[in-house]
Amino acid sequence: MRRVTVLASVVLVVAAAPGVALDLPPAPKCFSWIKLPEIKGALLSPKGWYFKKEERQGTIAYFITEQNIDKEGMFQTGLSLNVLPPLRSTPAKEYAAAYAAQFARKNEPLRCWDSTTGPMVAYGCQMRSTNKPPPPIILHVLTIANTRTNRLYVFIFESPETQWPAAWKLGEQIMNLLVLDDEI
């Protein structure tokens, strides 16, 4: 059994009880699920893309990218997800709002939004950035704060502006079906 929570345009599928296996919906055509057991979650990955996980000082970083980060040392198109350990001094909701606002101030916002469902509070902004070396990139940033556990999730899908329309066809599907356990 699973609970499905709709948060803005994002669907969060969360486990119903501790110890219950994650019941994932069918992946869309040309995608597969990548399970993230450390956070009892999952992300969609376009078939043929690369997955990488890193952990530093308690923060877990996941990457689903068109380019192979291990070979090229970077990526141009893809998703990065940073999962911070439960915050101690700042409420995750405040941190999430400030983080999203800082991104928006440093870039050219195209559209921004926020939403709350249960313990999950989301702040999002799609923006154009010229801060990185040319070409300009489009960023779709989503911060999700779990007010129950005080954990913060930072999702960033990015691609060069010239490739954005094609990249976003995939990125939008990734960003619109995020699987997180709201107990973590």
C-alpha positions as CSV (number, residue, x, y, z in Angstrom):
1,M,0.0,0.0,0.0
2,R,1.2,3.5,-0.7
3,R,0.1,7.1,-0.2
4,V,0.3,9.5,-3.1
5,T,0.8,13.2,-2.3
6,V,0.5,15.8,-5.1
7,L,2.7,18.8,-4.4
8,A,2.4,21.5,-7.0
9,S,2.9,19.7,-10.3
10,V,5.1,17.1,-8.6
11,V,3.7,13.7,-7.5
12,L,5.3,12.4,-4.4
13,V,4.7,8.7,-3.8
14,V,5.5,7.8,-0.2
15,A,5.7,4.5,1.6
16,A,2.7,3.9,3.8
17,A,4.5,2.4,6.8
18,P,8.0,1.6,8.0
19,G,9.3,-1.6,6.5
20,V,6.8,-1.5,3.6
21,A,8.5,-2.0,0.2
22,L,8.4,1.0,-2.1
23,D,5.5,0.4,-4.5
24,L,6.6,2.3,-7.6
25,P,4.1,3.2,-10.4
26,P,5.0,2.0,-13.9
27,A,7.8,4.1,-15.4
28,P,6.8,6.1,-18.5
29,K,7.9,4.8,-21.9
30,C,11.7,5.2,-22.4
31,F,12.3,5.6,-18.7
32,S,13.3,3.3,-15.8
33,W,13.2,3.8,-12.1
34,I,16.4,4.3,-10.1
35,K,15.9,3.3,-6.5
36,L,17.5,5.4,-3.8
37,P,17.4,3.1,-0.7
38,E,19.2,5.6,1.6
39,I,16.2,7.9,1.4
40,K,13.5,5.3,0.6
41,G,12.9,7.1,-2.7
42,A,13.2,6.7,-6.5
43,L,13.9,8.9,-9.5
44,L,13.0,8.4,-13.2
45,S,16.0,8.0,-15.5
46,P,15.8,8.3,-19.3
47,K,17.1,5.0,-20.8
48,G,20.7,5.4,-21.8
49,W,21.5,8.2,-19.3
50,Y,24.0,7.8,-16.4
51,F,23.5,7.6,-12.7
52,K,26.0,8.6,-10.0
53,K,25.8,8.8,-6.2
54,E,28.2,10.7,-3.9
55,E,28.2,11.3,-0.2
56,R,30.0,14.1,1.6
57,Q,29.6,15.2,5.2
58,G,26.2,13.7,5.5
59,T,24.8,15.1,2.3
60,I,23.9,12.6,-0.4
61,A,24.1,13.8,-4.0
62,Y,22.5,11.9,-6.8
63,F,23.0,12.6,-10.5
64,I,21.0,11.4,-13.5
65,T,22.8,12.9,-16.6
66,E,23.0,12.6,-20.3
67,Q,26.8,12.8,-20.1
68,N,29.0,10.4,-18.2
69,I,30.3,12.4,-15.3
70,D,33.0,9.8,-14.5
71,K,34.4,10.1,-18.0
72,E,33.9,13.8,-18.7
73,G,34.2,15.2,-15.2
74,M,31.0,17.2,-15.6
75,F,27.6,17.2,-17.3
76,Q,25.6,19.7,-19.3
77,T,22.1,18.1,-19.2
78,G,20.6,16.3,-16.3
79,L,19.3,16.3,-12.8
80,S,21.2,16.7,-9.5
81,L,19.6,16.0,-6.2
82,N,21.2,16.9,-2.9
83,V,19.6,15.4,0.2
84,L,20.8,17.2,3.3
85,P,20.8,15.5,6.7
86,P,18.1,16.8,9.1
87,L,18.9,20.4,9.8
88,R,19.7,21.4,13.4
89,S,19.6,25.1,13.7
90,T,17.2,26.3,10.9
91,P,13.7,25.0,10.0
92,A,14.0,23.2,6.6
93,K,11.0,25.2,5.3
94,E,12.9,28.5,5.9
95,Y,16.1,27.1,4.4
96,A,14.2,25.8,1.3
97,A,12.5,29.2,0.8
98,A,15.8,31.1,1.2
99,Y,17.7,28.7,-1.1
100,A,15.1,29.0,-3.9
101,A,15.0,32.8,-3.5
102,Q,18.8,33.0,-3.7
103,F,18.8,31.1,-7.0
104,A,16.1,33.4,-8.3
105,R,18.1,36.5,-7.3
106,K,21.3,35.3,-9.0
107,N,19.5,34.4,-12.3
108,E,16.8,35.5,-14.6
109,P,13.6,33.9,-13.2
110,L,11.1,32.7,-15.9
111,R,8.5,31.4,-13.4
112,C,8.4,30.6,-9.7
113,W,5.9,28.8,-7.5
114,D,5.4,27.3,-4.1
115,S,3.1,24.6,-2.7
116,T,2.4,22.7,0.5
117,T,1.0,19.3,1.0
118,G,1.1,17.6,4.4
119,P,4.6,17.9,5.8
120,M,6.2,18.6,2.4
121,V,6.7,22.3,1.4
122,A,8.1,23.0,-2.0
123,Y,9.6,26.2,-3.6
124,G,10.4,26.1,-7.3
125,C,11.8,28.4,-10.0
126,Q,12.7,27.9,-13.6
127,M,15.3,30.4,-14.6
128,R,17.9,31.4,-17.2
129,S,21.5,31.6,-16.0
130,T,24.4,33.3,-17.6
131,N,26.7,32.8,-14.6
132,K,28.3,29.7,-16.0
133,P,30.5,29.8,-19.1
134,P,28.6,30.1,-22.4
135,P,26.2,29.0,-23.6
136,P,23.5,30.2,-21.2
137,I,21.7,27.4,-19.3
138,I,18.1,27.0,-18.1
139,L,17.7,25.7,-14.6
140,H,14.6,24.2,-13.1
141,V,15.2,24.3,-9.3
142,L,12.9,22.7,-6.8
143,T,13.6,22.7,-3.0
144,I,11.4,20.5,-0.9
145,A,11.4,20.8,2.9
146,N,10.0,18.0,5.0
147,T,8.7,19.8,8.0
148,R,8.2,16.6,10.0
149,T,11.9,15.5,9.7
150,N,13.5,18.9,9.0
151,R,15.2,17.4,5.9
152,L,15.9,19.3,2.7
153,Y,15.9,18.0,-0.8
154,V,17.3,20.2,-3.6
155,F,16.5,19.2,-7.2
156,I,18.1,20.9,-10.1
157,F,17.5,20.0,-13.7
158,E,19.6,21.9,-16.1
159,S,20.6,22.1,-19.8
160,P,22.1,24.6,-22.2
161,E,19.5,27.0,-23.4
162,T,20.0,25.9,-27.0
163,Q,19.1,22.3,-26.0
164,W,16.4,23.1,-23.5
165,P,13.2,22.3,-25.4
166,A,14.3,18.7,-26.1
167,A,16.0,18.3,-22.7
168,W,12.9,19.6,-20.8
169,K,10.7,17.0,-22.5
170,L,12.6,14.4,-20.5
171,G,13.4,16.7,-17.5
172,E,9.7,17.5,-17.0
173,Q,8.8,13.9,-16.7
174,I,11.7,13.3,-14.2
175,M,10.7,16.4,-12.1
176,N,6.9,15.6,-12.2
177,L,7.2,12.1,-10.7
178,L,9.5,12.2,-7.7
179,V,9.3,9.4,-5.1
180,L,10.1,10.4,-1.6
181,D,9.2,8.9,1.8
182,D,7.8,11.7,4.0
183,E,9.0,9.8,7.1
184,I,12.7,10.2,6.1
